[in-house]
């Protein structure tokens, strides 16, 4: 928790920097804690508890910029810390693009609480947390003779931030989170030891799904038995909601100002042009109450707003922070998305599979990469062969290759099953004519 005295200290630190050679400054005061209980086969294997309090300060000195952080919050020590930071910044090269955002872009306050902090967070006892992790493990331990090991974990955390800038921004944020996970390894054919996992997360303990996690992990790994390669060729590709982020990530990264400014983006100069299928409609929805990723301002203090990212496959915005906007001499937008929400269809994953004659359901990506300049990609995958609308054979050790622009132009259907506990609410997706290499 950040107290009024802490806030006064942050204000003092900024004032002190301005009086000692800074033309402008930004201060972030942060506080947080997290716990992690890890069990192996139902017995305690790992316990971690951590808390931190600190202050980071960005200094703008004679056209130069430096950023420094410390967890020593005594005024006397902060005086020397800030003075040393100012002296060090003067040794850096000038960069006239550095600077604070225009004050008109800041969040001005006054909007309702986004309800990201669970008021029950401090009331939970360690014994309760361990018991939940044990319960998760019990759903898989002894349920099948092929089970080799069951890992389960309970994790939670809370974060507070207070931000100030010398040209008029003041903002505070607070949030909590909880996560439960299970991973199950089994004895497969020969030396194979397949494994799989499942997890659930929430900002609120009462809304956290606490049952079925170990059972789901066990079901997922048992489905892997008999994995093999299938014939190379073009297949309809279905990707489940746990893994669609791997395909969306390169598209989102290509929209960042840092990539555009370095001309390291395959979406450079594509604004307001058709870059994907008409099935791709994606919004940034930053103000969803009680949702992971919700916020009224970004790391610069700039006010967030609902924003169309792709509309029917047409690229509608870039994510350009103040610095890169100045470097490129274009208006800045926002430094990064908050909550990405994709327009959904009418079918769940099973319904999408039922509509595929010959395809591959991807349930995991195993390594690979995407070229950020060209969009060319190659990923290892595992999943299932689909024949006549049914899962026919578990597959692994295959690669999917192509180009991101070609891939997203081949999107033919979206599901209705996004994971609402994620800041990326992306459903199952179906792409046609995708290249797979196997046998």
C-alpha positions as CSV (number, residue, x, y, z in Angstrom):
1,X,0.0,0.0,0.0
2,X,1.2,3.5,-0.8
3,X,0.5,6.0,2.0
4,X,0.1,9.7,1.9
5,X,3.6,10.0,3.4
6,X,5.0,7.9,0.5
7,X,3.3,10.3,-1.9
8,X,4.8,13.3,-0.2
9,X,8.2,11.7,-0.5
10,X,7.7,11.2,-4.3
11,X,6.6,14.8,-4.7
12,X,9.7,15.9,-2.7
13,X,12.0,13.7,-4.9
14,X,10.7,15.3,-8.0
15,X,11.0,18.8,-6.6
16,X,14.5,18.1,-5.4
17,X,15.5,16.9,-8.9
18,X,14.1,20.1,-10.5
19,X,16.0,22.3,-8.0
20,X,19.3,20.5,-8.8
21,X,19.6,20.7,-12.5
22,X,16.7,18.8,-14.1
23,X,14.5,20.6,-16.6
24,X,11.8,18.0,-16.1
25,X,11.3,14.7,-14.3
26,X,9.0,11.7,-13.8
27,X,8.7,9.7,-10.6
28,X,7.2,6.3,-10.1
29,X,6.7,5.0,-6.6
30,X,5.9,1.3,-6.4
31,X,5.0,-1.3,-3.8
32,X,4.0,-4.9,-4.1
33,X,4.2,-8.5,-2.8
34,X,3.7,-12.0,-4.1
35,X,3.7,-15.5,-2.8
36,X,4.2,-18.9,-4.6
37,X,3.5,-22.3,-3.2
38,X,4.7,-25.1,-5.5
39,X,4.0,-28.8,-4.8
40,X,5.4,-32.0,-6.4
41,X,3.1,-35.0,-6.2
42,X,1.1,-33.2,-3.4
43,X,4.1,-32.4,-1.2
44,X,5.7,-28.9,-0.8
45,X,8.5,-28.4,-3.2
46,X,8.9,-24.7,-3.4
47,X,7.9,-21.7,-1.3
48,X,8.6,-18.1,-2.3
49,X,7.5,-14.9,-0.7
50,X,8.7,-11.5,-1.8
51,X,7.8,-7.9,-1.3
52,X,9.3,-4.7,-2.7
53,X,9.1,-1.0,-2.2
54,X,11.0,1.3,-4.5
55,X,11.2,4.5,-6.4
56,X,12.2,5.1,-10.0
57,X,12.9,8.5,-11.4
58,X,13.4,9.7,-15.0
59,X,15.6,12.7,-15.3
60,X,15.7,15.1,-18.3
61,X,18.9,17.1,-18.1
62,X,20.1,19.5,-20.8
63,X,18.6,17.4,-23.7
64,X,19.8,14.2,-22.1
65,X,17.8,11.4,-20.5
66,X,18.5,8.9,-17.7
67,X,16.3,6.6,-15.6
68,X,17.3,5.3,-12.2
69,X,15.7,3.2,-9.4
70,X,16.3,2.5,-5.8
71,X,14.6,0.7,-2.9
72,X,16.3,3.0,-0.3
73,X,13.6,5.5,0.5
74,X,15.4,7.6,3.1
75,X,15.5,11.3,2.2
76,X,19.2,11.7,2.9
77,X,20.0,8.8,0.7
78,X,17.7,9.9,-2.0
79,X,19.4,13.3,-2.1
80,X,22.7,11.7,-3.1
81,X,21.0,9.2,-5.3
82,X,19.2,11.9,-7.3
83,X,22.3,14.2,-7.5
84,X,24.4,11.3,-8.7
85,X,21.8,10.4,-11.3
86,X,21.8,14.0,-12.6
87,X,25.6,14.0,-12.8
88,X,25.5,10.6,-14.6
89,X,22.9,11.8,-17.1
90,X,25.1,14.7,-18.2
91,X,27.6,12.2,-19.6
92,X,25.0,10.7,-21.9
93,X,24.5,11.7,-25.5
94,X,21.9,14.3,-26.3
95,X,18.6,13.1,-27.7
96,X,16.1,15.9,-28.4
97,X,13.3,13.4,-28.9
98,X,13.3,12.5,-25.2
99,X,10.8,14.3,-23.1
100,X,7.5,14.1,-21.3
101,X,4.2,13.9,-23.2
102,X,2.1,17.0,-23.9
103,X,0.0,17.7,-20.7
104,X,-3.2,17.7,-22.8
105,X,-2.7,13.9,-23.3
106,X,-2.6,13.0,-19.7
107,X,-5.4,11.2,-17.8
108,X,-7.1,13.9,-15.7
109,X,-8.8,11.6,-13.1
110,X,-12.4,11.5,-12.0
111,X,-13.5,8.2,-13.5
112,X,-15.0,5.3,-11.5
113,X,-12.7,2.7,-9.8
114,X,-11.9,-0.1,-12.2
115,X,-12.1,-2.6,-9.3
116,X,-8.8,-4.3,-9.9
117,X,-7.9,-4.9,-6.2
118,X,-9.5,-7.7,-4.2
119,X,-10.3,-6.4,-0.7
120,X,-9.9,-9.9,0.6
121,X,-6.3,-10.2,-0.5
122,X,-4.6,-9.7,2.9
123,X,-7.1,-12.0,4.7
124,X,-6.1,-15.2,3.0
125,X,-3.9,-17.5,5.1
126,X,-0.9,-19.6,3.9
127,X,-2.6,-22.8,4.9
128,X,-5.6,-22.0,2.7
129,X,-3.3,-21.5,-0.3
130,X,-1.4,-24.7,0.2
131,X,-4.6,-26.7,0.6
132,X,-5.9,-25.4,-2.8
133,X,-2.6,-26.5,-4.4
134,X,-3.0,-29.9,-2.8
135,X,-6.5,-30.2,-4.0
136,X,-5.4,-29.5,-7.6
137,X,-2.8,-32.2,-7.4
138,X,-5.2,-34.8,-6.0
139,X,-7.3,-34.5,-9.2
140,X,-4.5,-36.2,-11.1
141,X,-2.4,-38.2,-8.5
142,X,-3.3,-41.9,-8.7
143,X,-5.9,-41.3,-11.4
144,X,-3.9,-43.2,-14.1
145,X,-1.1,-45.8,-13.7
146,X,0.9,-44.0,-16.3
147,X,1.3,-40.8,-14.3
148,X,4.9,-40.1,-13.4
149,X,4.6,-36.7,-11.7
150,X,2.1,-34.0,-10.9
151,X,3.2,-30.4,-10.2
152,X,0.7,-28.0,-8.9
153,X,1.0,-24.4,-7.7
154,X,-0.8,-21.5,-6.1
155,X,0.5,-17.9,-6.9
156,X,-0.8,-14.5,-6.0
157,X,0.3,-10.9,-5.8
158,X,-0.6,-7.3,-5.3
159,X,0.8,-4.2,-6.9
160,X,0.5,-0.5,-6.2
161,X,1.9,2.4,-8.3
162,X,1.9,6.2,-7.8
163,X,3.2,8.3,-10.7
164,X,4.1,12.0,-11.0
165,X,5.5,14.2,-13.7
166,X,6.8,17.7,-13.5
167,X,4.4,18.9,-16.2
168,X,1.2,18.0,-14.5
169,X,0.4,14.3,-14.3
170,X,-0.6,12.5,-11.1
171,X,-2.0,9.0,-11.1
172,X,-2.4,6.0,-8.9
173,X,-3.1,2.3,-9.7
174,X,-3.6,-0.8,-7.7
175,X,-4.3,-4.4,-8.6
176,X,-4.3,-8.0,-7.3
177,X,-4.0,-11.3,-9.0
178,X,-4.3,-15.1,-8.3
179,X,-3.2,-18.0,-10.4
180,X,-3.6,-21.8,-10.1
181,X,-1.8,-24.3,-12.3
182,X,-1.1,-28.0,-12.8
183,X,1.3,-29.9,-14.9
184,X,1.2,-33.7,-15.4
185,X,3.8,-35.9,-16.9
186,X,3.1,-39.5,-18.0
187,X,5.0,-42.5,-19.3
188,X,4.5,-42.7,-23.1
189,X,5.7,-45.1,-25.7
190,X,9.4,-46.1,-25.4
191,X,11.3,-43.2,-23.8
192,X,8.7,-40.6,-24.4
193,X,7.5,-38.7,-21.4
194,X,4.7,-36.4,-22.6
195,X,3.4,-33.7,-20.4
196,X,0.7,-31.0,-20.4
197,X,-0.7,-28.3,-18.2
198,X,-3.7,-26.2,-17.4
199,X,-4.1,-23.0,-15.5
200,X,-6.7,-20.5,-14.2
201,X,-6.3,-17.0,-13.1
202,X,-8.4,-14.1,-11.7
203,X,-8.1,-10.7,-10.1
204,X,-10.4,-11.8,-7.3
205,X,-10.1,-14.9,-5.1
206,X,-13.8,-15.6,-5.1
207,X,-14.0,-15.6,-8.9
208,X,-10.9,-17.9,-9.3
209,X,-11.8,-21.3,-10.8
210,X,-10.4,-23.7,-8.1
211,X,-11.6,-27.1,-9.4
212,X,-10.9,-29.2,-12.4
213,X,-7.4,-27.8,-13.1
214,X,-5.5,-31.0,-12.3
215,X,-8.1,-33.1,-14.0
216,X,-7.9,-30.9,-17.2
217,X,-4.1,-31.2,-17.2
218,X,-4.3,-35.0,-17.0
219,X,-7.0,-35.2,-19.7
220,X,-4.8,-33.1,-22.0
221,X,-1.7,-35.2,-21.6
222,X,-3.5,-38.5,-22.0
223,X,-4.7,-37.3,-25.3
224,X,-1.1,-37.0,-26.5
225,X,-0.5,-40.7,-26.4
226,X,0.4,-42.0,-29.8
227,X,1.6,-38.7,-31.2
228,X,3.3,-38.9,-34.6
229,X,3.9,-36.9,-37.7
230,X,1.5,-36.9,-40.6
231,X,2.0,-36.2,-44.2
232,X,3.2,-32.7,-45.2
233,X,0.8,-30.5,-47.1
234,X,-1.7,-27.7,-46.9
235,X,-4.3,-28.1,-44.1
236,X,-7.0,-26.1,-42.5
237,X,-5.5,-25.0,-39.2
238,X,-7.6,-24.6,-36.0
239,X,-5.9,-23.0,-33.0
240,X,-7.3,-23.3,-29.5
241,X,-7.7,-20.2,-27.2
242,X,-4.7,-21.2,-25.1
243,X,-2.4,-20.8,-28.0
244,X,-3.8,-18.2,-30.4
245,X,-1.7,-15.5,-28.7
246,X,1.4,-17.0,-30.3
247,X,0.0,-16.1,-33.7
248,X,-1.4,-12.7,-32.7
249,X,1.8,-11.5,-30.9
250,X,3.9,-10.9,-34.1
251,X,1.0,-8.8,-35.5
252,X,0.8,-6.7,-32.3
253,X,4.6,-6.3,-31.9
254,X,4.7,-5.0,-35.5
255,X,2.4,-2.1,-34.5
256,X,4.8,-0.7,-31.8
257,X,6.5,2.6,-32.4
258,X,9.9,1.1,-31.5
259,X,9.6,-1.4,-34.4
260,X,8.2,1.1,-36.8
261,X,10.8,3.7,-36.0
262,X,13.6,1.2,-36.7
263,X,11.8,0.0,-39.9
264,X,11.7,-3.4,-38.3
265,X,8.0,-4.1,-38.9
266,X,6.2,-6.0,-41.6
267,X,3.2,-3.6,-41.0
268,X,5.2,-0.4,-41.7
269,X,3.2,2.0,-43.9
270,X,0.1,-0.2,-43.8
271,X,-2.2,2.1,-41.8
272,X,-5.8,2.2,-43.2
273,X,-5.0,-0.6,-45.6
274,X,-6.4,-4.2,-45.8
275,X,-3.8,-6.4,-44.2
276,X,-5.9,-9.4,-43.1
277,X,-9.1,-11.2,-43.6
278,X,-12.4,-9.4,-43.1
279,X,-12.9,-11.8,-40.1
280,X,-10.2,-10.0,-38.1
281,X,-11.8,-7.2,-36.0
282,X,-9.8,-6.4,-32.9
283,X,-10.5,-3.6,-30.3
284,X,-8.4,-2.3,-27.5
285,X,-10.9,-2.0,-24.6
286,X,-9.0,-0.5,-21.6
287,X,-11.9,0.4,-19.3
288,X,-13.5,-3.0,-18.7
289,X,-14.3,-3.1,-15.0
290,X,-12.6,-5.9,-13.0
291,X,-10.7,-7.1,-16.0
292,X,-7.0,-8.0,-16.3
293,X,-5.2,-5.3,-18.1
294,X,-7.7,-2.5,-17.5
295,X,-6.3,1.0,-16.9
296,X,-7.1,4.7,-17.3
297,X,-3.5,5.6,-18.3
298,X,-0.4,4.0,-19.7
299,X,3.2,4.1,-18.3
300,X,3.6,7.6,-19.5
301,X,0.4,8.9,-17.9
302,X,-1.3,9.2,-21.2
303,X,-5.1,8.6,-21.1
304,X,-6.3,5.4,-22.5
305,X,-9.3,5.1,-24.7
306,X,-11.3,2.5,-26.7
307,X,-9.5,2.0,-29.9
308,X,-10.0,0.0,-33.1
309,X,-6.9,-2.0,-34.0
310,X,-8.1,-4.0,-36.9
311,X,-11.6,-3.4,-38.4
312,X,-12.6,-6.1,-40.9
313,X,-8.9,-6.7,-41.6
314,X,-8.1,-3.0,-42.1
315,X,-5.3,-1.7,-39.9
316,X,-6.6,1.2,-37.9
317,X,-3.9,2.2,-35.4
318,X,-0.3,1.9,-34.3
319,X,0.9,2.0,-30.7
320,X,3.3,4.9,-30.7
321,X,4.7,6.3,-27.5
322,X,5.9,9.9,-27.1
323,X,9.6,9.3,-27.9
324,X,9.1,7.3,-31.1
325,X,6.4,9.7,-32.2
326,X,8.9,12.5,-32.0
327,X,11.6,10.4,-33.7
328,X,9.2,9.7,-36.6
329,X,7.6,13.1,-36.6
330,X,4.1,11.6,-36.3
331,X,1.4,12.1,-33.7
332,X,1.8,9.6,-30.8
333,X,-1.1,7.4,-29.8
334,X,-0.6,5.1,-26.8
335,X,2.5,3.2,-25.7
336,X,0.8,-0.3,-25.7
337,X,-2.6,-1.9,-25.8
338,X,-4.5,-2.7,-22.6
339,X,-7.1,-5.3,-23.2
340,X,-7.4,-6.8,-26.7
341,X,-10.8,-8.1,-27.6
342,X,-11.4,-9.9,-30.9
343,X,-14.9,-10.1,-32.4
344,X,-16.2,-13.6,-31.9
345,X,-18.2,-16.0,-33.9
346,X,-21.0,-18.4,-32.9
347,X,-19.2,-21.8,-32.4
348,X,-17.0,-23.2,-29.7
349,X,-13.8,-25.2,-30.4
350,X,-15.7,-28.4,-30.9
351,X,-18.1,-26.7,-33.3
352,X,-15.2,-25.3,-35.4
353,X,-13.6,-28.7,-35.6
354,X,-16.8,-30.3,-36.7
355,X,-16.8,-28.0,-39.8
356,X,-13.3,-29.1,-41.0
357,X,-12.8,-32.0,-43.4
358,X,-9.0,-32.1,-43.4
359,X,-7.1,-30.1,-40.9
360,X,-4.9,-29.9,-37.9
361,X,-5.9,-28.6,-34.5
362,X,-2.9,-26.9,-32.9
363,X,-2.8,-27.3,-29.1
364,X,0.8,-26.2,-28.5
365,X,3.7,-24.4,-30.1
366,X,7.2,-25.7,-29.5
367,X,9.9,-23.2,-30.5
368,X,10.4,-21.4,-33.7
369,X,10.3,-17.7,-34.6
370,X,8.9,-14.9,-36.8
371,X,11.0,-12.4,-38.7
372,X,9.8,-9.0,-37.5
373,X,10.8,-7.3,-40.8
374,X,9.2,-9.7,-43.3
375,X,6.6,-11.6,-41.2
376,X,7.9,-14.9,-42.3
377,X,7.5,-17.5,-39.6
378,X,8.3,-21.2,-38.7
379,X,6.9,-22.8,-35.6
380,X,7.0,-26.3,-34.2
381,X,3.6,-27.5,-33.3
382,X,1.7,-30.3,-31.6
383,X,-2.0,-31.1,-31.7
384,X,-4.4,-33.4,-33.6
385,X,-5.2,-34.4,-37.2
386,X,-8.8,-33.6,-38.1
387,X,-10.6,-35.8,-40.5
388,X,-14.3,-35.3,-41.4
389,X,-14.9,-33.1,-38.5
390,X,-13.4,-35.3,-35.8
391,X,-10.0,-35.6,-34.1
392,X,-8.3,-38.6,-35.7
393,X,-4.7,-38.8,-34.5
394,X,-2.5,-36.9,-32.1
395,X,0.4,-35.2,-33.9
396,X,3.8,-33.7,-32.9
397,X,7.2,-32.8,-34.3
398,X,5.7,-31.0,-37.2
399,X,6.3,-27.4,-38.4
400,X,3.9,-24.8,-39.6
401,X,5.4,-22.2,-41.9
402,X,4.3,-19.1,-43.8
403,X,4.0,-15.4,-43.7
404,X,1.9,-13.5,-41.1
405,X,0.2,-11.3,-43.7
406,X,-0.7,-14.4,-45.8
407,X,-1.8,-16.3,-42.7
408,X,-4.1,-13.6,-41.3
409,X,-5.6,-13.1,-44.7
410,X,-6.6,-16.8,-44.7
411,X,-8.6,-16.4,-41.4
412,X,-12.0,-17.9,-42.2
413,X,-13.7,-18.2,-38.8
414,X,-13.5,-17.1,-35.2
415,X,-14.9,-19.0,-32.2
416,X,-17.0,-17.8,-29.3
417,X,-14.6,-19.1,-26.5
418,X,-12.0,-16.4,-25.5
419,X,-10.4,-16.8,-22.1
420,X,-11.9,-13.9,-20.2
421,X,-9.2,-14.1,-17.5
422,X,-6.6,-12.9,-20.0
423,X,-5.9,-9.3,-21.2
424,X,-6.0,-10.8,-24.7
425,X,-9.5,-12.1,-25.2
426,X,-8.9,-14.1,-28.4
427,X,-11.1,-17.1,-29.3
428,X,-10.3,-20.2,-31.2
429,X,-9.4,-19.4,-34.8
430,X,-9.6,-21.2,-38.2
431,X,-7.2,-20.5,-41.0
432,X,-7.4,-22.2,-44.4
433,X,-4.6,-23.5,-46.7
434,X,-1.7,-23.5,-44.1
435,X,1.6,-25.2,-44.9
436,X,2.6,-28.0,-42.5
437,X,5.7,-30.1,-42.8
438,X,5.9,-33.6,-41.4
439,X,6.5,-36.9,-43.2
